[in-house]
Amino acid sequence: MKNFLMLVFTAVYFVIFFFVVDRLFTLLPLNGLVNILALVCLFIAFLASVGLAQFTVHKIKEWNGK
């Protein structure tokens, strides 16, 4: 159950971050540097979404344990 929750929360957080990064980079002109920067930001967003998912699952387990 924990792995499933981690997967779901990671996907949800990543989709939210993806839309934010997409909105930010659609305003900039298209060139190679902007594309590389967008990919770096998406990688950072993925790492952040995994961390947020771990934190959320931990808090859910903590809340259910009390």
Buried (B, 14 or more C-beta within 10 A) or exposed (E): EEEEBBEEBBEBBBEEBBEEBEEEBEEEEEEEEEEEBBEEBBEEBBEEBBEBBBEBBEEEEEEEEE
